[in-house]
Amino acid sequence: MSRPVLELEGVHTSYGPIRALKGVSLRVDEGEIVALIGANGAGKTTTLMTVSQVLHPAAGSVRLRGEELVGLPPHRVVEKGVSHVPEGRRIFPRLTVGENLEMGAFLVRDPGVVAERRERVFAQFPVLREREGQLGGTLSGGEQQMLAIGRALMLEPAILLLDEPSLGLAPLVVARIFEVVKGLRSKGTTVLLVEQNANMALRVADRAYVLETGTVTCEGTGKALREDPRIQEAYLGE
């Protein structure tokens, strides 16, 4: 049986007087891709920001391999092994591709380890090797998304948080990005995926949770949710 990498239990998170998460509980097991789907404003991004401790919950527990994260500053959460690819990619546009990747390994002191990890990223994303000396801001949207993921992988994280990786990309590029996400599983990377494109998310996810106004209302395998008439009507346009 797979052990849990990430566990949220009874998490409540607020923006001032507005409660965004209302008792969210979920888990992500070793080597899984778990998707969070739901309408805009359901609390998906807030969940990732709570895991990263960019937002501190008012109540509940967030555990990484059994260790409590609640109350830690965000940089300590990164040190523990949480890599967060935020919505909108947030690469450094005035740094080269190579420099962006080095920023992802800022906790690594051994230059040999950094070089080894960079080679692994280039093997996974050959286009980044071709663009190594190019400024990040001059890349296409899809290339920037690959760079954002590659930068996060330089940490060799316990879990990768992906927020809306298909946002603003053309359909053909979206398909390529989801092939990348599927490929992460084959490399043994554990992923918590937030994605507005519910159909694509459920196709790559081992399991998924549905969030509605800050509450988990449904969970199951990606296949089961994709075939659920309620999910099809509400999120898949079928």
Secondary structure by P-SEA (a helix, b strand, c coil): cccccbbbcbbbbbccccccccccccccccccbbbbbbcccccaaaaaaaaaccccccbbbbbccccccccccaaaaaaabbbbbcccccccccccaaaaaaaaacccccaaaaaaaaaaaaaacaaaaaacccccccccaaaaaaaaaaaaacccccbbbbccccccccaaaaaaaaaaaaaaaaabbbbbbbbcaaaaaaaacccbbbbccccccccccaaaaaacaaaaaccccc
